[in-house]
Amino acid sequence: MLITDYNYFTLSTLFGGVSALVTGIFVYFKDRKNIVNKTWLLLSISVAIWGVGFFLFAFAPYKEAAVFWRWFMDSGAIFISANWIFWVLSLLNIYRERKRDIIIAYICSLILFSLNHTRWYIVEIVPKAPFDYYPTGGIFYFLFFINLFIWVSYGVYRIYISYIKLSGFEAARLKFILIA
């Protein structure tokens, strides 16, 4: 196989997925009882499933394998938004009072997950350069992007609101998260 930009891209998803999992496990074992560490692990697992799944999807040797790895990949991606908001609210120590938001985020992810293996979510897998197989979104596929945008934006908003109220180390920590 020739090394191409496409291969670098797909290899980066594998590296990103494995890195997410390793950092998630590392953080979790630093303090297994800490809710921030637990939610970081959940977020890391979602990112790892998405990254490794994308890599395996991109190199699927036949269409049936591509269908499975697309489902696997999107299963991780679908839960990134809910795990993100749970982590953010835990980091800000407002997860108890914002429990309703966390429940709504997981309900949205569960709805998307239930659609994940239907033609309403992905119509078909077809060749699209440079990929041998690529998903064609169904009528509800756009809901994934809306859901992701809403929860990531809400998390960034919550971090910003906390940032402007804080000073010192805590403010610097939130500043770095906002920059990232």
C-alpha contacts under 8 A as a table, 3 or more apart, distances in Angstrom:
res1	aa1	res2	aa2	distance
3	I	6	Y	7.97
3	I	7	N	5.87
3	I	8	Y	7.26
4	T	7	N	5.08
4	T	8	Y	6.35
5	D	8	Y	5.00
5	D	9	F	6.13
6	Y	9	F	5.09
6	Y	10	T	6.25
6	Y	130	P	6.93
7	N	10	T	5.16
7	N	11	L	5.90
8	Y	11	L	5.07
8	Y	12	S	6.04
9	F	12	S	5.10
9	F	13	T	6.64
10	T	13	T	5.19
10	T	14	L	6.67
10	T	54	F	7.32
10	T	55	F	5.33
10	T	58	A	6.87
11	L	14	L	5.11
11	L	15	F	6.21
11	L	55	F	6.67
12	S	15	F	4.91
12	S	16	G	5.88
13	T	16	G	4.95
13	T	17	G	5.99
13	T	51	G	4.63
13	T	52	V	6.42
13	T	54	F	6.62
13	T	55	F	5.94
14	L	17	G	5.13
14	L	18	V	6.13
14	L	51	G	5.43
14	L	52	V	4.82
14	L	54	F	7.59
14	L	55	F	5.53
15	F	18	V	5.24
15	F	19	S	5.90
15	F	51	G	7.72
15	F	52	V	8.00
16	G	19	S	5.06
16	G	20	A	6.00
16	G	47	V	7.99
16	G	48	A	7.15
16	G	51	G	6.09
16	G	52	V	8.00
17	G	20	A	5.17
17	G	21	L	6.34
17	G	47	V	5.94
17	G	48	A	3.70
17	G	49	I	6.67
17	G	50	W	6.89
17	G	51	G	4.22
17	G	52	V	5.26
18	V	21	L	5.16
18	V	22	V	6.15
18	V	48	A	5.95
18	V	51	G	7.69
18	V	52	V	7.13
19	S	22	V	5.11
19	S	23	T	6.09
19	S	48	A	7.69
20	A	23	T	5.31
20	A	24	G	5.94
20	A	44	S	5.00
20	A	45	I	7.12
20	A	47	V	6.40
20	A	48	A	5.63
21	L	24	G	5.01
21	L	25	I	6.12
21	L	41	L	7.58
21	L	44	S	5.40
21	L	45	I	5.74
21	L	47	V	7.76
21	L	48	A	5.54
22	V	25	I	5.26
22	V	26	F	6.06
23	T	26	F	4.93
23	T	27	V	6.01
23	T	44	S	7.48
24	G	27	V	5.29
24	G	28	Y	6.05
24	G	37	N	7.81
24	G	40	W	6.06
24	G	41	L	4.35
24	G	42	L	7.72
24	G	43	L	7.83
24	G	44	S	5.15
24	G	45	I	7.23
25	I	28	Y	5.05
25	I	29	F	6.16
25	I	41	L	6.24
26	F	29	F	5.41
26	F	30	K	6.42
27	V	30	K	5.21
27	V	31	D	7.21
27	V	37	N	5.79
27	V	40	W	7.54
27	V	41	L	7.34
28	Y	31	D	5.82
28	Y	32	R	5.22
28	Y	37	N	4.81
28	Y	38	K	5.84
28	Y	40	W	7.45
28	Y	41	L	6.10
29	F	32	R	5.31
30	K	37	N	7.95
31	D	34	N	5.64
31	D	37	N	6.78
32	R	37	N	6.72
32	R	38	K	6.72
33	K	37	N	7.70
33	K	38	K	7.41
34	N	37	N	5.35
34	N	38	K	6.36
35	I	38	K	4.97
35	I	39	T	6.06
35	I	90	S	6.34
36	V	39	T	5.28
36	V	40	W	6.01
36	V	87	W	6.08
36	V	90	S	5.33
36	V	91	L	5.46
37	N	40	W	4.99
37	N	41	L	6.21
38	K	41	L	5.16
38	K	42	L	6.47
39	T	42	L	4.95
39	T	43	L	6.22
39	T	83	N	6.66
39	T	86	F	6.40
39	T	87	W	4.86
39	T	90	S	7.39
40	W	43	L	5.07
40	W	44	S	6.00
40	W	83	N	7.86
40	W	87	W	5.83
41	L	44	S	4.92
41	L	45	I	6.06
42	L	45	I	5.17
42	L	46	S	6.40
42	L	83	N	6.07
43	L	46	S	5.21
43	L	47	V	6.33
43	L	79	F	7.95
43	L	80	I	6.00
43	L	83	N	4.89
43	L	84	W	5.93
43	L	87	W	7.29
44	S	47	V	5.10
44	S	48	A	5.97
45	I	48	A	4.93
45	I	49	I	6.08
45	I	76	G	7.61
46	S	49	I	5.20
46	S	50	W	6.23
46	S	76	G	4.42
46	S	77	A	6.25
46	S	79	F	6.10
46	S	80	I	5.47
46	S	83	N	7.70
47	V	50	W	5.06
47	V	51	G	6.02
47	V	76	G	6.33
47	V	77	A	6.68
47	V	80	I	6.55
48	A	51	G	5.10
48	A	52	V	5.87
48	A	53	G	7.91
48	A	76	G	7.46
49	I	52	V	5.46
49	I	53	G	5.54
49	I	72	F	7.07
49	I	73	M	5.93
49	I	75	S	7.58
49	I	76	G	4.85
49	I	77	A	7.51
50	W	53	G	5.08
50	W	54	F	5.93
50	W	72	F	7.40
50	W	73	M	4.36
50	W	74	D	6.36
50	W	75	S	7.33
50	W	76	G	4.75
50	W	77	A	5.28
51	G	54	F	5.17
51	G	55	F	6.36
51	G	73	M	7.09
52	V	55	F	5.10
52	V	56	L	6.25
52	V	73	M	7.37
53	G	56	L	5.12
53	G	57	F	5.90
53	G	69	W	5.62
53	G	70	R	6.96
53	G	72	F	5.84
53	G	73	M	4.19
53	G	74	D	7.97
54	F	57	F	4.92
54	F	58	A	6.00
54	F	69	W	7.16
54	F	70	R	7.07
54	F	73	M	5.53
55	F	58	A	5.20
55	F	59	F	6.45
56	L	59	F	5.24
56	L	60	A	5.88
56	L	66	A	7.91
56	L	69	W	6.21
57	F	60	A	5.11
57	F	65	A	7.44
57	F	66	A	5.11
57	F	67	V	7.86
57	F	68	F	7.93
57	F	69	W	4.76
57	F	70	R	5.74
57	F	73	M	7.59
57	F	133	Y	7.89
58	A	66	A	7.55
58	A	131	F	6.48
58	A	132	D	7.38
58	A	133	Y	7.16
60	A	63	K	7.20
60	A	65	A	5.58
60	A	66	A	5.10
60	A	69	W	7.67
60	A	133	Y	7.94
61	P	65	A	6.82
61	P	66	A	7.56
62	Y	65	A	5.56
62	Y	66	A	6.39
63	K	66	A	4.90
63	K	67	V	6.17
63	K	125	I	7.52
63	K	133	Y	7.02
64	E	67	V	5.08
64	E	68	F	6.40
65	A	68	F	5.15
65	A	69	W	6.15
66	A	69	W	5.14
66	A	70	R	5.88
66	A	125	I	7.69
66	A	133	Y	6.58
67	V	70	R	5.22
67	V	71	W	6.32
67	V	125	I	6.93
68	F	71	W	5.17
68	F	72	F	6.20
69	W	72	F	4.82
69	W	73	M	5.85
70	R	73	M	5.06
70	R	74	D	6.06
70	R	135	P	7.55
71	W	74	D	5.27
71	W	75	S	5.97
71	W	116	N	6.54
71	W	117	H	6.51
72	F	75	S	5.07
72	F	76	G	6.66
73	M	76	G	5.50
73	M	77	A	6.42
74	D	77	A	4.78
74	D	78	I	5.82
74	D	116	N	7.24
75	S	78	I	5.32
75	S	79	F	6.83
75	S	113	F	6.31
75	S	116	N	7.20
76	G	79	F	5.58
76	G	80	I	6.60
77	A	80	I	5.24
77	A	81	S	7.85
78	I	81	S	6.82
78	I	109	S	5.74
78	I	112	L	6.70
78	I	113	F	6.58
78	I	144	F	6.76
78	I	148	L	7.99
79	F	82	A	5.40
79	F	83	N	6.07
79	F	106	Y	7.57
79	F	109	S	5.67
80	I	83	N	5.22
80	I	84	W	5.80
80	I	148	L	7.73
81	S	84	W	4.99
81	S	85	I	6.29
81	S	105	A	7.24
81	S	109	S	7.67
81	S	147	N	7.19
81	S	148	L	5.25
81	S	151	W	5.69
81	S	152	V	6.38
82	A	85	I	5.36
82	A	86	F	6.20
82	A	102	I	6.81
82	A	105	A	4.84
82	A	106	Y	5.30
82	A	109	S	6.61
82	A	151	W	7.19
83	N	86	F	5.05
83	N	87	W	6.06
84	W	87	W	5.13
84	W	88	V	6.14
84	W	151	W	7.66
84	W	152	V	7.07
84	W	155	G	7.44
85	I	88	V	5.01
85	I	89	L	6.04
85	I	102	I	6.75
85	I	105	A	7.57
85	I	151	W	6.29
85	I	152	V	7.04
85	I	154	Y	7.75
85	I	155	G	5.61
86	F	89	L	5.33
86	F	90	S	6.05
86	F	95	Y	6.99
86	F	102	I	5.82
87	W	90	S	5.01
87	W	91	L	5.95
88	V	91	L	5.00
88	V	92	L	6.20
88	V	155	G	6.01
88	V	158	R	7.80
88	V	159	I	7.28
89	L	92	L	5.11
89	L	93	N	6.00
89	L	94	I	5.24
89	L	95	Y	4.65
89	L	98	R	7.26
89	L	155	G	7.61
89	L	158	R	7.82
90	S	93	N	4.78
90	S	94	I	6.13
90	S	95	Y	5.02
91	L	94	I	7.84
92	L	95	Y	7.56
92	L	159	I	7.36
92	L	162	S	7.38
93	N	96	R	7.68
94	I	97	E	5.55
94	I	98	R	6.03
95	Y	98	R	4.98
95	Y	99	K	5.58
95	Y	102	I	7.71
96	R	99	K	5.14
97	E	100	R	7.80
98	R	101	D	5.41
98	R	102	I	6.75
99	K	102	I	5.10
99	K	103	I	6.27
100	R	103	I	5.10
100	R	104	I	6.17
101	D	104	I	5.12
101	D	105	A	6.12
102	I	105	A	5.09
102	I	106	Y	6.29
103	I	106	Y	5.21
103	I	107	I	6.12
104	I	107	I	5.01
104	I	108	C	6.16
105	A	108	C	5.17
105	A	109	S	6.29
105	A	151	W	7.35
106	Y	109	S	4.94
106	Y	110	L	6.00
107	I	110	L	5.00
107	I	111	I	6.18
108	C	111	I	5.18
108	C	112	L	6.34
108	C	147	N	7.33
109	S	112	L	5.08
109	S	113	F	5.96
110	L	113	F	4.84
110	L	114	S	6.09
111	I	114	S	5.14
111	I	115	L	6.47
112	L	115	L	5.06
112	L	116	N	6.05
112	L	143	L	7.67
112	L	144	F	6.87
113	F	116	N	4.90
113	F	117	H	7.86
114	S	117	H	7.11
115	L	118	T	5.38
115	L	120	W	6.78
115	L	121	Y	5.76
116	N	121	Y	5.63
116	N	122	I	7.24
117	H	121	Y	7.00
117	H	122	I	7.31
118	T	121	Y	5.55
118	T	122	I	6.41
118	T	123	V	7.62
119	R	122	I	4.98
119	R	123	V	4.43
119	R	124	E	7.30
119	R	138	G	6.13
120	W	123	V	6.46
120	W	137	G	7.91
120	W	138	G	4.67
120	W	139	I	5.40
120	W	140	F	5.61
120	W	141	Y	7.24
121	Y	137	G	5.95
121	Y	138	G	4.50
121	Y	139	I	6.41
121	Y	140	F	5.16
121	Y	141	Y	4.72
122	I	125	I	7.79
122	I	135	P	6.26
122	I	136	T	5.68
122	I	137	G	4.53
122	I	138	G	4.71
122	I	141	Y	6.76
123	V	135	P	7.41
123	V	136	T	5.57
123	V	137	G	5.79
123	V	138	G	4.99
124	E	135	P	5.86
124	E	136	T	5.41
124	E	137	G	7.63
125	I	133	Y	5.66
125	I	134	Y	5.12
125	I	135	P	4.43
125	I	136	T	6.09
126	V	132	D	7.38
126	V	133	Y	5.01
126	V	134	Y	5.20
126	V	135	P	6.42
126	V	136	T	7.23
127	P	131	F	6.07
127	P	132	D	4.73
127	P	133	Y	4.53
127	P	134	Y	5.78
128	K	131	F	5.31
128	K	132	D	6.46
128	K	133	Y	6.55
128	K	134	Y	5.94
129	A	132	D	6.98
131	F	134	Y	6.20
137	G	140	F	7.66
137	G	141	Y	5.27
137	G	142	F	7.70
138	G	141	Y	5.30
139	I	142	F	7.17
140	F	143	L	5.54
140	F	144	F	7.78
141	Y	144	F	5.78
141	Y	145	F	7.64
142	F	145	F	5.41
142	F	146	I	6.44
143	L	146	I	4.99
143	L	147	N	5.91
144	F	147	N	5.18
144	F	148	L	6.10
145	F	148	L	5.06
145	F	149	F	5.98
146	I	149	F	5.12
146	I	150	I	6.08
147	N	150	I	5.27
147	N	151	W	6.26
148	L	151	W	5.49
148	L	152	V	5.94
149	F	152	V	5.37
149	F	153	S	5.85
150	I	153	S	5.25
150	I	154	Y	6.00
151	W	154	Y	4.96
151	W	155	G	6.05
152	V	155	G	5.06
152	V	156	V	6.19
153	S	156	V	5.09
153	S	157	Y	6.06
154	Y	157	Y	4.98
154	Y	158	R	6.17
155	G	158	R	5.09
155	G	159	I	6.20
156	V	159	I	5.07
156	V	160	Y	6.09
156	V	178	L	6.85
157	Y	160	Y	5.06
157	Y	161	I	6.13
158	R	161	I	5.17
158	R	162	S	6.27
159	I	162	S	5.22
159	I	163	Y	5.96
159	I	174	L	6.47
159	I	178	L	7.26
160	Y	163	Y	4.85
160	Y	164	I	6.31
160	Y	174	L	7.63
160	Y	178	L	7.37
161	I	164	I	5.60
161	I	165	K	6.73
162	S	165	K	5.27
162	S	166	L	6.39
162	S	171	A	8.00
162	S	174	L	7.94
163	Y	166	L	5.33
163	Y	167	S	7.65
163	Y	170	E	7.79
163	Y	171	A	5.19
163	Y	174	L	5.83
163	Y	175	K	6.80
164	I	167	S	7.86
164	I	171	A	7.51
166	L	170	E	6.49
166	L	171	A	5.11
167	S	170	E	6.26
167	S	171	A	4.74
167	S	172	A	7.39
168	G	171	A	5.47
168	G	172	A	6.24
169	F	172	A	5.03
169	F	173	R	6.08
170	E	173	R	5.12
170	E	174	L	6.35
171	A	174	L	5.21
171	A	175	K	6.03
172	A	175	K	4.91
172	A	176	F	6.27
173	R	176	F	5.30
173	R	177	I	6.46
174	L	177	I	4.99
174	L	178	L	6.16
175	K	178	L	5.09
175	K	179	I	6.21
176	F	179	I	5.04
176	F	180	A	6.09
177	I	180	A	5.03
